[in-house]
Amino acid sequence: MKKRLLLCLIAVALICFFTTTPALSSSIKLAQQSTLEAILKKGELRVGFEAGYLPFEMTDKKGNFVGFDIDMAKEMAKAMGVKFVPVNTAWDGIIPALITDKFDIIMSGMTVTQERNLKINFADPYIIVGQTILINNKHRKAIRSYRDLNNPKYTVTSKLGTTGEQAVKRMIPKATYKSFETEPEAALEVVNGKADAFVYDLPYCVVFMAQQGAGKLTFLDRPFTYEPLAWAIRKGDPDFMNWLNNFIKQVKNDGRYNRIYNKWIKGTRWIKDVQ
């Protein structure tokens, strides 16, 4: 009886071994192929972004890349024990550049959308923003919300390929829309009276209003969309995703996130260094 029981136990053990070994081998191979492993081997974290989205990524007077995302990227590289390598990339090509391994991660104030999520994976959001409106002062009494702009007589601007543009087309479809390559071009169109309203993310509108909007623009600062911003990586990389989500939790609870947030989102002292 004891011999039969022993043989049964051995048989079960062998079955478990041969059924779990392929799965274990597959998991190890997946981990070895992770971008995280490649970053550690190269000793550098390549971060893709488009400079010009205040206050997340921009260039200061000395030519250095600075901003909220830049500081977070430096903290991330420090936590990995590797060098931070900035890769400034045009916005309309930033997702293809990630997919083709021009860099390891997008940290560029990117809003999570279902369309983008079909091509890339997003870590947990690190900040929530929404679309707000800067209007020419001549309309400050007539326009109180985005709904008032839904008329062909109003010209609304935003940046090409952004969620600001999507919000205009989806929620203000009757307005006359003009897109621009950069945020400043689109906003200055309203300052100069060539358009009636500029639609864009709250943080950028706060900064632009402080820089160039006084006496010329009215800020409708209540967001009319919900937009989480998150870092993006290539699909099929659970190890890197796990590391990023744990990193977000850590920095949000040890004071580093608040320090960076207060510097770039709440504070405005940095503006003099980029003007």
C-alpha positions, 0 to 999 in steps of 0.5 A: 500500500505504501509503495503504491502511494509513493508511486502515485505521489511520484507520478503526480510530481512528474505531471506537475513538473512537466506541465509547469516547466513550459509555463515557467520557461515562457515566463522567464523568456518574457521577462528577459525580453522586457524593455526593463531588462534592456534599459538595465543592460544599456544603462540608460532610459530613453524617454520620448517627448515633444518639447513645447507642452508647458509645463510638462516638457519644454526648453529653457533659455539655456537649451535644457529640457525642463518640466514636470515630465522631465523631472519625473523621468529623471526620478525614474532613471535614478530609481533604476540606477541608469542615465536619463536620455531625452529624445525630443520627437514630433508629436505626430510621429511619437507613437510610431517612434515608440513602436519602432524602438526609437526610445523606451517610453513616452512621457509627454503629457499623453492623454489615455484614449481608447484609440491610442490604447489599441497601439500602445499600453498605458501605465496608471495615470499620473495626473488628471487634466481636462480641456479648458477654454481661452476666449478673446475678451470681446466675447467674455459676456457672450461665451460662458461655456463650451456650449456657447461656442457651438456656432459656425460664427465662432472660430475655435483653435487647438493643436493638431492631433491632440485631445483638444482637437478631438474635444472641439470636433466631438463637443463643439462640432458646429464651430469653425475649427482651425488646427495648428502645429503648436500650442502657442500658434493656436493660442496666439491666433485668439490673442491677435483676434484672428480666432475666438477661442482656444481649447486645450489642457488646463495646465497649459492654459494656466501658463499661457494665461499668465504669460500672454493672456492678461487683458486680452483673454478670458479664461474659462477654467472649469474643464469640460472633459475628463482626461487622465495623462499616463506614460506609454510603453510598447505592448506585451511587456508586463514586467515593465508595466508592473515596475512603472505602476509601483514607481507611480505609487511610491513617488506619490506617497514619499513626497517626490511627486508633490515636490514636482507637482508644486514646482511645475503645476502650482508654481509659476517661478519657472516661467521666467527661465523659459520665456 
